[in-house]
Amino acid sequence: MVVRNIGLDAKPPKAGCNDVLCPYHGKVSVRGRIFEGVVASSKTPRTVSIERNYLHYYPKYIRYERRRGKMLAHNPPCIAAVTGDKVTIAECRPLSKEVNFVVVEKVGGSSA
């Protein structure tokens, strides 16, 4: 199976798939924002919930506060991220009502 170059410094998966929404084996192109986060839930088919932590600056107090946010991303079968995996997600066209990102790479295994 031919693996496309998606234009990022991400390692392509070794496994193949026939998913149309896969950035490596399908027709979805990635653009825009790139995030790293931990998979919080992988219960829905081919979709994962990503939780990412970030700092928000308060100018009045000259301090940062920790915040976290969740977003949904498409999980291609060739990557198959599960709960606890650290992943990189990239923005793509809207795939459904709430899914605008696709999992591009597994950075690390389960942190548990």
N, CA and C atoms as an extended XYZ file, in Angstrom:
336
Properties=species:S:1:pos:R:3:atomname:S:1:resname:S:1:resid:I:1 pbc="F F F"
N         0.846       -1.183        0.000 N   MET     1
C         0.000        0.000        0.000 CA  MET     1
C         0.889        1.244        0.000 C   MET     1
N         0.549        2.220       -0.801 N   VAL     2
C         1.328        3.435       -0.951 CA  VAL     2
C         1.010        4.394        0.196 C   VAL     2
N         2.059        4.957        0.802 N   VAL     3
C         1.901        5.907        1.895 CA  VAL     3
C         2.186        7.303        1.360 C   VAL     3
N         1.229        8.222        1.518 N   ARG     4
C         1.385        9.591        1.051 CA  ARG     4
C         2.260       10.396        2.001 C   ARG     4
N         2.919       11.419        1.479 N   ASN     5
C         3.653       12.373        2.293 CA  ASN     5
C         2.669       13.461        2.708 C   ASN     5
N         2.449       13.626        4.027 N   ILE     6
C         1.453       14.587        4.488 CA  ILE     6
C         2.052       15.954        4.784 C   ILE     6
N         3.386       16.085        4.667 N   GLY     7
C         4.021       17.377        4.853 CA  GLY     7
C         4.385       17.710        6.281 C   GLY     7
N         4.337       16.736        7.189 N   LEU     8
C         4.708       16.951        8.584 CA  LEU     8
C         5.879       16.043        8.943 C   LEU     8
N         6.543       16.356       10.051 N   ASP     9
C         7.645       15.522       10.525 CA  ASP     9
C         7.114       14.379       11.382 C   ASP     9
N         6.101       13.705       10.923 N   ALA    10
C         5.508       12.583       11.646 CA  ALA    10
C         5.894       11.280       10.950 C   ALA    10
N         6.141       10.257       11.757 N   LYS    11
C         6.481        8.955       11.186 CA  LYS    11
C         5.213        8.292       10.658 C   LYS    11
N         5.213        7.847        9.413 N   PRO    12
C         4.019        7.168        8.883 CA  PRO    12
C         3.838        5.815        9.552 C   PRO    12
N         2.600        5.337        9.666 N   PRO    13
C         2.360        4.045       10.309 CA  PRO    13
C         2.880        2.887        9.460 C   PRO    13
N         3.269        1.813       10.130 N   LYS    14
C         3.780        0.640        9.420 CA  LYS    14
C         2.638       -0.176        8.832 C   LYS    14
N         1.484       -0.159        9.499 N   ALA    15
C         0.323       -0.911        9.027 CA  ALA    15
C        -0.397       -0.122        7.937 C   ALA    15
N        -1.120       -0.813        7.109 N   GLY    16
C        -1.912       -0.183        6.067 CA  GLY    16
C        -3.388       -0.188        6.429 C   GLY    16
N        -4.157        0.618        5.728 N   CYS    17
C        -5.606        0.621        5.935 CA  CYS    17
C        -6.277        1.089        4.651 C   CYS    17
N        -7.572        0.906        4.570 N   ASN    18
C        -8.325        1.376        3.402 CA  ASN    18
C        -9.372        2.407        3.814 C   ASN    18
N        -9.037        3.214        4.839 N   ASP    19
C        -9.922        4.259        5.335 CA  ASP    19
C        -9.792        5.491        4.438 C   ASP    19
N       -10.912        6.001        3.940 N   VAL    20
C       -10.909        7.170        3.064 CA  VAL    20
C       -10.487        8.418        3.840 C   VAL    20
N       -10.722        8.451        5.165 N   LEU    21
C       -10.420        9.615        5.986 CA  LEU    21
C        -9.039        9.552        6.627 C   LEU    21
N        -8.191        8.630        6.196 N   CYS    22
C        -6.822        8.514        6.704 CA  CYS    22
C        -5.929        9.483        5.935 C   CYS    22
N        -5.085       10.272        6.636 N   PRO    23
C        -4.223       11.201        5.902 CA  PRO    23
C        -3.110       10.501        5.117 C   PRO    23
N        -2.737        9.288        5.501 N   TYR    24
C        -1.657        8.570        4.826 CA  TYR    24
C        -2.161        7.696        3.671 C   TYR    24
N        -3.312        7.058        3.841 N   HIS    25
C        -3.810        6.107        2.841 CA  HIS    25
C        -5.101        6.569        2.166 C   HIS    25
N        -5.678        7.676        2.623 N   GLY    26
C        -6.935        8.164        2.070 CA  GLY    26
C        -6.763        9.471        1.329 C   GLY    26
N        -7.818       10.284        1.334 N   LYS    27
C        -7.811       11.519        0.557 CA  LYS    27
C        -7.917       12.776        1.420 C   LYS    27
N        -7.725       12.663        2.731 N   VAL    28
C        -7.825       13.818        3.618 CA  VAL    28
C        -6.461       14.494        3.718 C   VAL    28
N        -6.424       15.802        3.478 N   SER    29
C        -5.171       16.545        3.618 CA  SER    29
C        -5.194       17.307        4.942 C   SER    29
N        -4.024       17.476        5.538 N   VAL    30
C        -3.924       18.189        6.808 CA  VAL    30
C        -3.407       19.596        6.546 C   VAL    30
N        -3.860       20.538        7.403 N   ARG    31
C        -3.450       21.934        7.286 CA  ARG    31
C        -3.690       22.592        8.627 C   ARG    31
N        -3.091       23.720        8.862 N   GLY    32
C        -3.407       24.514       10.044 CA  GLY    32
C        -2.722       24.046       11.311 C   GLY    32
N        -3.505       23.957       12.380 N   ARG    33
C        -2.976       23.749       13.722 CA  ARG    33
C        -2.574       22.296       13.980 C   ARG    33
N        -1.570       22.133       14.834 N   ILE    34
C        -1.071       20.822       15.236 CA  ILE    34
C        -0.962       20.816       16.754 C   ILE    34
N        -1.519       19.787       17.405 N   PHE    35
C        -1.494       19.694       18.861 CA  PHE    35
C        -0.974       18.336       19.290 C   PHE    35
N        -0.475       18.280       20.527 N   GLU    36
C        -0.157       17.008       21.173 CA  GLU    36
C        -1.052       16.882       22.386 C   GLU    36
N        -1.503       15.670       22.659 N   GLY    37
C        -2.355       15.434       23.805 CA  GLY    37
C        -2.418       13.964       24.128 C   GLY    37
N        -3.201       13.648       25.145 N   VAL    38
C        -3.369       12.270       25.607 CA  VAL    38
C        -4.784       11.824       25.267 C   VAL    38
N        -4.920       10.608       24.788 N   VAL    39
C        -6.237       10.070       24.455 CA  VAL    39
C        -7.001        9.822       25.751 C   VAL    39
N        -8.115       10.540       25.932 N   ALA    40
C        -8.927       10.405       27.135 CA  ALA    40
C        -9.960        9.295       26.984 C   ALA    40
N       -10.475        9.110       25.769 N   SER    41
C       -11.500        8.098       25.540 CA  SER    41
C       -11.413        7.623       24.096 C   SER    41
N       -11.592        6.330       23.908 N   SER    42
C       -11.595        5.769       22.552 CA  SER    42
C       -12.781        4.828       22.378 C   SER    42
N       -13.917        5.188       22.972 N   LYS    43
C       -15.087        4.311       22.953 CA  LYS    43
C       -15.847        4.362       21.629 C   LYS    43
N       -15.917        5.548       21.005 N   THR    44
C       -16.644        5.651       19.752 CA  THR    44
C       -15.808        5.069       18.615 C   THR    44
N       -16.447        4.473       17.619 N   PRO    45
C       -15.675        3.855       16.537 CA  PRO    45
C       -14.945        4.900       15.689 C   PRO    45
N       -13.645        4.694       15.502 N   ARG    46
C       -12.772        5.532       14.677 CA  ARG    46
C       -12.711        6.989       15.117 C   ARG    46
N       -13.050        7.270       16.364 N   THR    47
C       -12.961        8.621       16.908 CA  THR    47
C       -12.391        8.532       18.313 C   THR    47
N       -11.488        9.454       18.641 N   VAL    48
C       -10.924        9.502       19.988 CA  VAL    48
C       -11.116       10.899       20.557 C   VAL    48
N       -11.197       10.975       21.879 N   SER    49
C       -11.277       12.239       22.592 CA  SER    49
C        -9.887       12.549       23.132 C   SER    49
N        -9.347       13.700       22.748 N   ILE    50
C        -7.996       14.098       23.134 CA  ILE    50
C        -8.090       15.162       24.219 C   ILE    50
N        -7.322       14.982       25.293 N   GLU    51
C        -7.245       15.993       26.343 CA  GLU    51
C        -5.858       16.610       26.305 C   GLU    51
N        -5.802       17.936       26.246 N   ARG    52
C        -4.507       18.614       26.214 CA  ARG    52
C        -4.444       19.675       27.299 C   ARG    52
N        -3.296       19.787       27.931 N   ASN    53
C        -3.065       20.762       28.988 CA  ASN    53
C        -2.285       21.936       28.405 C   ASN    53
N        -2.638       23.155       28.848 N   TYR    54
C        -1.940       24.344       28.384 CA  TYR    54
C        -1.968       25.393       29.484 C   TYR    54
N        -1.150       26.440       29.336 N   LEU    55
C        -1.081       27.523       30.302 CA  LEU    55
C        -1.765       28.763       29.743 C   LEU    55
N        -2.533       29.448       30.600 N   HIS    56
C        -3.197       30.689       30.230 CA  HIS    56
C        -2.619       31.804       31.088 C   HIS    56
N        -2.223       32.906       30.458 N   TYR    57
C        -1.555       34.004       31.158 CA  TYR    57
C        -2.570       35.023       31.666 C   TYR    57
N        -2.423       35.435       32.947 N   TYR    58
C        -3.210       36.507       33.518 CA  TYR    58
C        -2.319       37.727       33.701 C   TYR    58
N        -2.491       38.788       32.900 N   PRO    59
C        -1.609       39.944       32.997 CA  PRO    59
C        -1.738       40.695       34.334 C   PRO    59
N        -2.931       40.694       34.904 N   LYS    60
C        -3.135       41.442       36.154 CA  LYS    60
C        -2.266       40.886       37.271 C   LYS    60
N        -2.199       39.573       37.371 N   TYR    61
C        -1.444       38.936       38.449 CA  TYR    61
C        -0.051       38.502       38.008 C   TYR    61
N         0.282       38.710       36.745 N   ILE    62
C         1.573       38.331       36.165 CA  ILE    62
C         1.876       36.857       36.450 C   ILE    62
N         0.892       36.021       36.228 N   ARG    63
C         1.029       34.597       36.496 CA  ARG    63
C         0.292       33.784       35.424 C   ARG    63
N         0.571       32.510       35.423 N   TYR    64
C        -0.101       31.580       34.518 CA  TYR    64
C        -1.016       30.672       35.322 C   TYR    64
N        -2.070       30.210       34.681 N   GLU    65
C        -2.902       29.183       35.288 CA  GLU    65
C        -2.973       27.995       34.342 C   GLU    65
N        -3.077       26.818       34.924 N   ARG    66
C        -3.197       25.609       34.110 CA  ARG    66
C        -4.626       25.434       33.664 C   ARG    66
N        -4.786       25.096       32.405 N   ARG    67
C        -6.105       24.791       31.866 CA  ARG    67
C        -6.009       23.513       31.063 C   ARG    67
N        -7.150       22.919       30.782 N   ARG    68
C        -7.177       21.741       29.931 CA  ARG    68
C        -8.424       21.799       29.056 C   ARG    68
N        -8.307       21.210       27.889 N   GLY    69
C        -9.418       21.192       26.962 CA  GLY    69
C        -9.499       19.849       26.267 C   GLY    69
N       -10.697       19.506       25.822 N   LYS    70
C       -10.902       18.246       25.105 CA  LYS    70
C       -11.362       18.548       23.694 C   LYS    70
N       -10.916       17.726       22.767 N   MET    71
C       -11.384       17.831       21.393 CA  MET    71
C       -11.450       16.439       20.786 C   MET    71
N       -12.270       16.286       19.777 N   LEU    72
C       -12.438       15.007       19.110 CA  LEU    72
C       -11.563       14.959       17.870 C   LEU    72
N       -11.038       13.766       17.579 N   ALA    73
C       -10.202       13.575       16.397 CA  ALA    73
C       -10.509       12.223       15.784 C   ALA    73
N       -10.382       12.148       14.468 N   HIS    74
C       -10.575       10.879       13.759 CA  HIS    74
C        -9.363        9.982       14.016 C   HIS    74
N        -9.614        8.713       14.275 N   ASN    75
C        -8.571        7.739       14.595 CA  ASN    75
C        -8.528        6.682       13.493 C   ASN    75
N        -7.604        6.799       12.518 N   PRO    76
C        -7.546        5.809       11.440 CA  PRO    76
C        -7.166        4.422       11.971 C   PRO    76
N        -7.623        3.356       11.330 N   PRO    77
C        -7.308        1.999       11.787 CA  PRO    77
C        -5.817        1.669       11.734 C   PRO    77
N        -5.061        2.333       10.863 N   CYS    78
C        -3.626        2.039       10.776 CA  CYS    78
C        -2.861        2.597       11.976 C   CYS    78
N        -3.406        3.606       12.648 N   ILE    79
C        -2.759        4.159       13.843 CA  ILE    79
C        -3.345        3.535       15.098 C   ILE    79
N        -4.664        3.424       15.186 N   ALA    80
C        -5.376        2.725       16.265 CA  ALA    80
C        -4.901        3.139       17.650 C   ALA    80
N        -5.034        4.420       17.985 N   ALA    81
C        -4.681        4.912       19.315 CA  ALA    81
C        -5.751        4.487       20.322 C   ALA    81
N        -5.304        4.127       21.520 N   VAL    82
C        -6.209        3.712       22.585 CA  VAL    82
C        -6.047        4.649       23.777 C   VAL    82
N        -6.905        4.512       24.769 N   THR    83
C        -6.890        5.372       25.940 CA  THR    83
C        -5.526        5.337       26.626 C   THR    83
N        -4.981        6.525       26.887 N   GLY    84
C        -3.692        6.645       27.552 CA  GLY    84
C        -2.532        6.914       26.623 C   GLY    84
N        -2.715        6.756       25.319 N   ASP    85
C        -1.633        7.009       24.358 CA  ASP    85
C        -1.426        8.516       24.185 C   ASP    85
N        -0.175        8.931       24.035 N   LYS    86
C         0.140       10.312       23.708 CA  LYS    86
C         0.206       10.409       22.191 C   LYS    86
N        -0.571       11.323       21.606 N   VAL    87
C        -0.688       11.394       20.157 CA  VAL    87
C        -0.493       12.824       19.661 C   VAL    87
N        -0.213       12.942       18.380 N   THR    88
C        -0.176       14.222       17.681 CA  THR    88
C        -1.377       14.273       16.757 C   THR    88
N        -2.123       15.379       16.811 N   ILE    89
C        -3.279       15.538       15.931 CA  ILE    89
C        -3.065       16.774       15.071 C   ILE    89
N        -3.611       16.739       13.862 N   ALA    90
C        -3.479       17.850       12.922 CA  ALA    90
C        -4.866       18.236       12.414 C   ALA    90
N        -5.031       19.512       12.118 N   GLU    91
C        -6.304       20.024       11.629 CA  GLU    91
C        -6.524       19.592       10.187 C   GLU    91
N        -7.775       19.305        9.860 N   CYS    92
C        -8.151       18.945        8.501 CA  CYS    92
C        -9.527       19.550        8.225 C   CYS    92
N       -10.105       19.191        7.118 N   ARG    93
C       -11.460       19.681        6.830 CA  ARG    93
C       -12.439       19.081        7.832 C   ARG    93
N       -13.621       19.677        8.023 N   PRO    94
C       -14.598       19.084        8.946 CA  PRO    94
C       -15.025       17.698        8.478 C   PRO    94
N       -14.840       16.705        9.344 N   LEU    95
C       -15.210       15.334        9.014 CA  LEU    95
C       -16.606       14.999        9.525 C   LEU    95
N       -17.060       15.698       10.547 N   SER    96
C       -18.415       15.560       11.052 CA  SER    96
C       -18.750       16.847       11.795 C   SER    96
N       -19.805       16.844       12.581 N   LYS    97
C       -20.225       18.067       13.270 CA  LYS    97
C       -19.151       18.591       14.218 C   LYS    97
N       -18.472       17.699       14.941 N   GLU    98
C       -17.497       18.128       15.949 CA  GLU    98
C       -16.068       17.686       15.655 C   GLU    98
N       -15.848       16.880       14.637 N   VAL    99
C       -14.509       16.352       14.355 CA  VAL    99
C       -13.861       17.168       13.238 C   VAL    99
N       -12.800       17.926       13.608 N   ASN   100
C       -12.046       18.724       12.645 CA  ASN   100
C       -10.563       18.375       12.660 C   ASN   100
N       -10.193       17.332       13.387 N   PHE   101
C        -8.796       16.932       13.519 CA  PHE   101
C        -8.664       15.451       13.208 C   PHE   101
N        -7.436       15.037       12.875 N   VAL   102
C        -7.158       13.633       12.591 CA  VAL   102
C        -5.861       13.263       13.306 C   VAL   102
N        -5.811       12.046       13.871 N   VAL   103
C        -4.605       11.556       14.536 CA  VAL   103
C        -3.558       11.273       13.483 C   VAL   103
N        -2.377       11.865       13.650 N   VAL   104
C        -1.319       11.751       12.670 CA  VAL   104
C        -0.236       10.778       13.131 C   VAL   104
N        -0.004       10.728       14.464 N   GLU   105
C         1.126        9.936       14.945 CA  GLU   105
C         0.918        9.594       16.415 C   GLU   105
N         1.345        8.380       16.793 N   LYS   106
C         1.439        8.004       18.193 CA  LYS   106
C         2.816        8.393       18.689 C   LYS   106
N         2.891        9.314       19.647 N   VAL   107
C         4.190        9.781       20.151 CA  VAL   107
C         4.733        8.820       21.190 C   VAL   107
N         3.878        8.372       22.089 N   GLY   108
C         4.305        7.440       23.128 CA  GLY   108
C         3.182        6.496       23.478 C   GLY   108
N         3.515        5.465       24.244 N   GLY   109
C         2.530        4.483       24.653 CA  GLY   109
C         1.733        4.972       25.842 C   GLY   109
N         1.089        4.052       26.512 N   SER   110
C         0.271        4.383       27.664 CA  SER   110
C         1.144        4.905       28.783 C   SER   110
N         0.667        5.965       29.441 N   SER   111
C         1.419        6.562       30.554 CA  SER   111
C         0.998        5.973       31.883 C   SER   111
N         0.136        4.974       31.874 N   ALA   112
C        -0.347        4.379       33.112 CA  ALA   112
C         0.612        3.340       33.652 C   ALA   112
